[in-house]
C-alpha cells in the first residue's frame, strides 16, 4: 500500500484488496460487475473501470454476472480519496460528549412520522391479512455519518472528496437534517451502528434501474408529480451487505416489513433529505469495514487519521460513545452494538464478519492504479524501501520516507 495513499498518489499501485462473497453480490444487483464498479467508485471517490485477466472490460462485458473466485482490478487515472473504514466506529470520535441530534422533530415530520425503511407489519385477523402500523416510539432520528464524529469530520469528508460547497452545504454540521433519517432503532443499531447495511442511490453513473435488484412484487414507488418532469428521478435502496444482518433482522423480514434492496420512502420535497454524496461515501466506508483485508486495514486507518481527523481534534481511541446509538429505553428489543462488545485493540475495530462465515465462496477484488509500472504484490516485494525506490521519483522519496518514519 503506498504511503501517500491519497496525496500525490503513485499510479499503477495495487493497494487495497477486498474479499466479497458472491452471495452478497448476487443479492445486491442483477448485474454484479456493474455493482462492483459502483462499490469501487464509492471507496475511491472517483470514476474508473474494471480490468480482468489482462484486459479492460468493455460495456458488453459489464452485462455479465460474476462467478466464484474471479479477480477484478479497479483502474483509474485520477487521484483517489479512499473512504474511511472507521467511519462507524465512535471510538474515533471528536465530540463524544455532546448532546444527541437536536432536530429530531423536524426529521420525524419530514419522513412522515415513521421509519423510512420498514413497511407496516402484517398480521392475520379472522383469516384475513391486515396491515399493522409501526409506532413512531420505536424510531429515532438516526445519523448516517455518526454524530460522535463531529462537524469537523463532515467538513473533512467534503473537502477530501472535492465536493462543491454550494451543493453539499450542511448548515447544521454533522447534525444537519441531510445527515439523518427517521429510522427504527433496531435497524439503526444493526445497520448503521454496526455497519452491516448501506444506502444505494439509483440510478447512478455505474448502474441503471435495470441493474439494481428488487423483488418483482415491490417495484420502485411512483415519482411525486413535482419530480416527474425533472432530472431528480433517483431512488434510495436499503441494502443488507453482511450475512449477519439477515439473521438479526429476520423477524422483520418474516413479518413482511423488510426485505433486501427495499426502496426507502422519500419525501416529495427532498431539499433536506440525505444527498447522494453522503450515502455514496458511507457505502464505501461500509465496504471497507466489511471486506478489506487486515494487512491493508491498519495502514489505511493510519493514513485516514491524517485525512479525516485533523491534528487539533482529540481522537478517542480507547473509549466507546453511545451518543449516536439507539437508546435502550426506546426499544424492548434493543441489541447492543457490536463495537461496544469488541476489544479496544485497533486491529479488531473493523474485523470482517465474512472471515467468520462458513460460506466458502470468496470473491477477491483488488484495486489497481496503472501508469508508471511498479512492483506488484505477486512480485514478492514487501520491503518498504524497495517499494519506495521503484514507485516514487526522487523528488517524492524524501516526503514518503519521512511519512513512513512518522507513521510506523
N, C-alpha and C positions, 0 to 999 in steps of 0.2 A: 504494500500500500504506500503510495507516495506521501512523504511528509507534507508537501504543500498541497494537500488534497483539494482545497477549493480556492487556492490563491496561486496564480501563475501555474495552472495545472499542466504537468507534462503530458503530452499526447501519448497515445499508444500504450497506456498502462492499464493492465487489468488489476483493479484494486479492491473490488468487493465481490463476494460470491454468496449467492443466496440459494438455499435448498427449498423448493416449493413443491409440496405434494401434488401430484397430478389430480387427486380427488378434489383439492381446493380449486385448482384451475378450472376443471370441468364444472364445478359448482358455481363458478363466478361468471362465466361467459360462454356464449355459443362458439365463438372463435377465440380459442385460447391464446394464439400468437398475438392477436391484437390486444388482448388483456395484458399479456406480458409486456408489450411495448408501453402500454399505459403505466404499469407499475414502475417500469424503468424511468419514465419521464417524471413520475411523482417523486421518485427517490433523487434523481439527478437535478431536477428543477430546470431541465432544458429538453429540447427535442432531439431525436436521433432515429436510428433504425436498427433492426435486428440483423445479426450476422451468424451464419451457421455453416459448419463444415467448409470453411474457406471461401464462402461466397455471401454476398449481400442478398437478403431475402427481398424478392420483388412483390408488388401488390398482389399478384395471384397466389404467391406462396403464403401470404398472410391469411388467406381464407381457410387454410388447413388447420386441423386441430393438433394438439400436442400429444405426444406419447411418452411413455416411461423412459427415464434416463437420457433424454435429449439434453444437449447443451447449447445454449444460445448466448451470444455476446451482444451487448448494447453498445452501439457505436455513435459517438457524437463528436463533431469538430468544435463545438462551442465549450466554453468554460462551464463547469457544473458547480452547483452548491448542494452538497449532499444533505438530505433531511436528517433530523435528529432522532436517533434510535432511543434516546432517553426522554422523549417528549412527554410521555405519560407518567414518568417517574417523578413524584412530587418531592422526593428526597433532594433532587437537584432543583431547588426552589429559591426564589429571590425574595418572596414576601409571604412566607407560610403563615405568619401571624395575623394577616389582615382578615377583614370580615368576608363573609360569603357574597355571592352575586347580589348586588343591591337592587337590580331592576327586575326581579323575578316576576312581578305582577305584569309588567309590560310585555315580557316574553310569553307569559301564560296567555294573555289576551291575543297577542299576535298569532300564536299557534293554536287558537281555538279552545283553550282550556283543557286539553287532554294530550296524551302522548302522541307525538308526531309519527312514531314508529308503529305502535300497537294498534290493531283493529279492535273493535268491541268484541268481547268474548261471546262464545256460542254456548247456549245451554238448551237442554231438552225439557219441554214442558208439555205434558199430556201427549207425547209422541210427536210434537212439533218442535222445530228449531227456532230459537229466539235469540236475538242479539242482547248482550248484556253490556251496558255502558261501563267504561273504565272510569273509576273515580279519580279525580284530579289530585286527591290527597296522596296518592301513591306516586305522584310525579314531582319533578323539580326542574328548575332551570339549570341545565347541565352544560358546563363549558365543553367546547371541543378541544382547544388548547387550554390546558389546566390553569385555573385561577392562580394557583400557587407559583406558577412560572413568573407572573408579574408582567406589567405592561412593557418593561424593558425587553423582555424576551420576545414579545409580539413585534416590537419595533425592529429588533434584530432580524427576525424572520422576514419582515417586509423589505428591509434593506438588503439582506443577503440574497434574496430571490430576485432583486432588481425590479420590484413592483412599482407601478405608478402610484404615487401617494394620493393623487386625486381619486383614483379608482378604489384603493384599499384603505381609505382613511377610517380610523376607528376612534371616534371622539371619546368613547368611554374606555379606551385602552383595552386591557385584557378582559374587562367586564362589560365590554360593549355587546349590545344585542346581537351583533353579527357573529359573535363567537359563542353562541349558545342556542340550544334547542330545548323545548319543554318535553321532558322525557321521563318515562317510567324509571324509578330509582334502581330497579334491578338491571334493566337494560343499560343504564348508566354505569353501574358497578362492573358488570360483566364485559360490556362492550367497550367503554371508554377508559374507565379507571384501570382495567387490566389489559387494555389494548389488544382485544381479540376481534374487534369489528371496526369497520370504517364506512365512510360515506362516499359513494361514487356518483359524480355528476355525469349525465349522459344527455345528448351526445357530447363528445369531446374531440380533440384533434386526432385521437387514436381509434376511437370507437363510435359507431353509429348506433341508433336504436336497434338495428337488426343484429348487432354484435353482442348486445347485453343479453342476459338470461333472466327470464322471469316466467312464472307459471302461466299457462295459457288462460286459466280461469281468473287471473289477476293482471289484466293488461294495464298499460300506462293510463293514469287518470286523464280525463279531458282537460285541455288547457282552459284557463279562465278567459272569458271574452276579451279582457283587456290585453291579453298577450297573443291572441290568435293572428294578429296582423303585424307582429314584431319578430325580431330575431331571438327574443328571450324565450326560447321554447325548450329549455333544459329541464330535466327531471333529476331528482335525487334518490338514489337507491341505498338501502341499508344492506351491507354485505357482511356475513359472518366468515372471517378469514382463518379461524382456528377451529380445529375439530372439537376442542373442549367447549366452545361457545354453544354448539348444537346441544350438547348434553346438559349444560347448565340452564339453557333456555327451553328445554324440551317441553315442559308443561305448557308454555305459551304456544308452542307450535301445535301441540295436541289439541288445544282449545280453539285452534283456527285463528289466533290473534297475531301470529308471527310466522314468517317464512323467510328463507334466504332470498336476497335480491328484491325485497319488498320496496315498493315506491313510497317514499316518505311524503306525508301530506304537507303541501307547501301553500302558503297564503297567496291570495291574489296580488297583494302588494308585497313585493319581495325586496323593497329598498332596505329593509333592516334584517333580512334573512341572511344566514351564513353564505358568503360568496364562494365561488369556485376555488379560489386560491387557498382558503383556509382548509377546505375538505381535501384538496389536492395535496397540500403539504402534510396533513395528518395521515393521509393514505400512505405516503412514502415513509413516514415515521413508523407506522404500524407494520409495514412490510419489512423494514429493517429490524424492528423489535422481534418479529416472529421468525424470520428466516435467515438472517445474516449469520455467517459462520463466526464462531467465537474468536478465532485468531484475528479477524479483522475488527471485531467489536471494540476492543479496548483502545486500539489506535484511532478508530473513528470517533469514539467518545472523547478522547484527548483533544483531537482537533476541533470537534464541535463545541467544546468548552470555550475555545477562543472565538468561535464564530457566533454562538448564540448566547453565551453567558459572559458579558463584559467583565473586565477585571474588578471594577468597583462594586460588583454585585457579590454578596456573600452567599456562595452556593452551599447549601446544606446537604452534605453527602451522607451524614450519619443519622439523620432524623427523618421520620416519616410524618407527613402532614395530612390531616383529614379535612382541611378547609374546603377542598374541591370534591370531596367524596360524599356519597349519599349518607344522609342522616339515618342511623339505625332506627330511630324512633318513628321514622316516616313509613317504614315498611316492615311488617312482621317477618317477611321472608328475606330480609336483608342478608346479603352474603359479603363478609369482609373481603376487601380487595386482595388479590393475590400478593401484590408487592408488600402489603403490610405483614405478610407471614414469611417473607423471604429473609435470608441473612443479609447483613449490611455490606458484604464484600462487593466491590464494584463489578467483579466478573459475573456475579449471579443476578445482577439487576435485571438483565433482559434475556434470561435464559429462555430458549425457544421450546414451546410445548411440542413442536414437531420432533424434537430429539427424544421425547418420552413416548412417542406414538408407536404403536405396533404395526402401523401401515408401512410395509416395506418399500412402497413406491416412493422414489425421491426424484425431484426434478431440479437439476443444477442450472442456475442462471449466473453467469459471470459478466462483469461489466468491463468493457474494453475500450480504451482510447487508442487510436492508431494514427500515427503520422511520422514519428521520428525513428521508429524501430528500437524497441527496448527489450530488456530481458524479461521473459515471461515466467510465470510460476513453474511451468513444466521444465524450464531450463535448469532448475535447481539452484538458482541464485538467491540466497537468503541473507547474505551479509549486507547490512545497510550501506557500508561504504562502497561496495561493488555496485550496488544499485544506483547510488548517487553518481558515481563516475559514468555509468552507462546512460543514465536518464537525464542528467542535467548538464547544461552548458556551464562553462567556468564561471560566468557571472552570477549563476544561481547557487553554486555549490556552497559558498560561504554562508548564505542565508539559510540553506537547507540544513547544513551541518550544525549551525547554531540552534536551529529549531529542534533538531534531534536531541542535542545535549540538554535543552531546557525541558523537553517533553519526557525524556526517559528517566 
